[in-house]
């Protein structure tokens, strides 16, 4: 869960923010932009961290801008960073990386949101009620 204080969060584009249709831009994943807006509203700095370069990168940045997301930096740790692909490996300094290329694939933005912020009270109440209910079979065969 995100603790108090601003974090730097690097987010992949293809397969994480949108469906992976590279070189085209896929449809936004469910809750992707809503979650990113919430993170920004809470003061976190978002970095677009993607394999895209040149015109394809600019298309992705503009796509996100049209959906209400302005990134703190794009493919670098901070806006003023000088990056030369020929001389430097592209490493990003961030507190958290959100990417679809992890073990087991991308869990979805609903799961990401809950991992970052914890379940909402409504969800927690539903889970408590479901845990307290015994199944029909357990009540039937209770000794």
Rosetta blueprint (number, residue, H / E / L):
1 X L
2 X L
3 X L
4 X L
5 X L
6 X L
7 X L
8 X E
9 X E
10 X E
11 X E
12 X L
13 X L
14 X E
15 X L
16 X L
17 X L
18 X E
19 X L
20 X L
21 X L
22 X L
23 X L
24 X L
25 X L
26 X L
27 X L
28 X E
29 X L
30 X L
31 X L
32 X H
33 X H
34 X H
35 X H
36 X H
37 X H
38 X H
39 X H
40 X H
41 X H
42 X L
43 X L
44 X L
45 X E
46 X E
47 X E
48 X E
49 X L
50 X L
51 X L
52 X L
53 X L
54 X H
55 X H
56 X H
57 X H
58 X H
59 X H
60 X H
61 X H
62 X H
63 X H
64 X H
65 X H
66 X H
67 X L
68 X L
69 X L
70 X L
71 X L
72 X L
73 X E
74 X E
75 X L
76 X L
77 X L
78 X L
79 X L
80 X L
81 X L
82 X L
83 X L
84 X L
85 X L
86 X L
87 X L
88 X L
89 X L
90 X L
91 X L
92 X L
93 X L
94 X L
95 X L
96 X E
97 X E
98 X E
99 X L
100 X L
101 X L
102 X L
103 X L
104 X L
105 X L
106 X L
107 X L
108 X L
109 X H
110 X H
111 X H
112 X H
113 X H
114 X H
115 X H
116 X H
117 X H
118 X L
119 X L
120 X L
121 X H
122 X H
123 X H
124 X H
125 X H
126 X H
127 X H
128 X H
129 X H
130 X H
131 X H
132 X H
133 X L
134 X L
135 X L
136 X H
137 X H
138 X H
139 X H
140 X H
141 X L
142 X L
143 X L
